[in-house]
Amino acid sequence: MAAKVSFADVNDWGSGFTGSITITNTGTTTIDGWSLSFDFAVSISSTWNATLVSHAGSHYVISDAGYDAIIQPGQSVTIGFNAAPGHPSVGPTNYVLNGVKIG
């Protein structure tokens, strides 16, 4: 599987922020169903375009929301979330998509 994952701090108000994580299929085959795990030292309170599967310490696992399970080659899915505190000094790390570490 070939993919890239990117993070953005979309709207920050200091005590919290709205962020996004975009998964882009950079390969030639369709991603049919996805699960993304990552480490992030914030507290995510809500998500959209994804289901929060688990949260232990700073480790999160999210999965597709059903309607966005298929990512065609060259296409992306963007997950939104609210988290605290704001102004994270480091974005999410250690992305693993469907069991494959994404650099």
C-alpha positions as CSV (number, residue, x, y, z in Angstrom):
1,M,0.0,0.0,0.0
2,A,1.3,3.4,-0.9
3,A,-0.1,6.4,1.0
4,K,0.8,9.6,2.7
5,V,-0.7,11.2,5.8
6,S,-0.6,14.9,6.7
7,F,-1.8,16.9,9.6
8,A,-3.0,20.5,9.9
9,D,-3.9,22.8,12.8
10,V,-6.9,24.3,11.1
11,N,-8.3,26.7,13.8
12,D,-6.5,27.3,17.1
13,W,-7.9,29.3,20.0
14,G,-5.2,28.5,22.6
15,S,-7.1,26.2,24.9
16,G,-8.1,24.0,22.1
17,F,-8.0,23.6,18.3
18,T,-9.7,22.0,15.3
19,G,-7.3,19.8,13.4
20,S,-7.4,17.6,10.3
21,I,-5.6,14.5,9.1
22,T,-5.6,13.8,5.4
23,I,-4.9,10.3,4.1
24,T,-3.9,10.3,0.4
25,N,-3.7,7.1,-1.7
26,T,-0.5,7.5,-3.6
27,G,-0.6,4.0,-5.0
28,T,-2.2,2.4,-8.0
29,T,-4.8,0.2,-6.1
30,T,-7.9,1.2,-4.2
31,I,-7.8,1.3,-0.4
32,D,-11.0,-0.5,0.6
33,G,-11.6,0.2,4.3
34,W,-9.0,1.9,6.4
35,S,-7.8,2.1,10.0
36,L,-5.2,4.6,11.1
37,S,-3.2,4.6,14.3
38,F,-0.9,7.4,15.6
39,D,0.5,9.0,18.7
40,F,-0.5,12.5,19.6
41,A,0.0,14.2,22.9
42,V,-3.4,16.0,22.9
43,S,-6.9,15.0,24.1
44,I,-9.2,14.5,21.1
45,S,-12.7,15.2,22.1
46,S,-14.6,14.6,18.9
47,T,-14.1,13.4,15.3
48,W,-15.9,13.6,12.0
49,N,-15.3,11.6,8.8
50,A,-13.9,8.9,11.0
51,T,-14.8,6.7,14.0
52,L,-12.6,6.9,17.1
53,V,-11.9,3.2,17.8
54,S,-9.6,3.5,20.8
55,H,-7.5,6.0,22.9
56,A,-4.9,4.9,25.4
57,G,-2.5,7.5,26.7
58,S,-1.3,9.4,23.7
59,H,-2.1,6.5,21.2
60,Y,-5.2,6.8,19.0
61,V,-6.8,4.4,16.6
62,I,-9.4,5.7,14.1
63,S,-11.2,4.0,11.3
64,D,-13.3,4.9,8.3
65,A,-16.9,6.2,8.8
66,G,-18.3,3.8,6.3
67,Y,-19.2,6.4,3.6
68,D,-15.4,7.2,3.2
69,A,-14.0,3.7,3.4
70,I,-12.9,3.6,-0.2
71,I,-9.9,5.8,-1.2
72,Q,-9.3,5.6,-5.0
73,P,-5.7,6.0,-6.3
74,G,-4.9,9.7,-6.3
75,Q,-7.8,10.5,-4.0
76,S,-7.8,11.7,-0.3
77,V,-10.0,11.4,2.8
78,T,-9.8,14.2,5.4
79,I,-10.6,13.5,9.0
80,G,-11.6,16.4,11.3
81,F,-11.3,16.6,15.0
82,N,-11.4,18.9,18.0
83,A,-8.7,18.6,20.6
84,A,-7.0,20.3,23.5
85,P,-4.7,22.0,24.4
86,G,-4.1,24.3,21.5
87,H,-0.9,25.1,19.7
88,P,0.5,21.5,19.6
89,S,4.3,21.8,19.4
90,V,4.4,18.4,17.5
91,G,1.8,16.9,15.3
92,P,0.8,13.3,15.3
93,T,3.6,10.7,14.8
94,N,4.0,7.0,14.2
95,Y,1.2,6.7,11.6
96,V,0.2,3.1,10.8
97,L,-2.4,2.7,8.0
98,N,-4.0,-0.8,7.8
99,G,-1.0,-2.3,9.5
100,V,1.6,-0.5,7.3
101,K,3.9,2.2,8.8
102,I,3.6,5.4,6.8
103,G,6.7,7.5,6.8
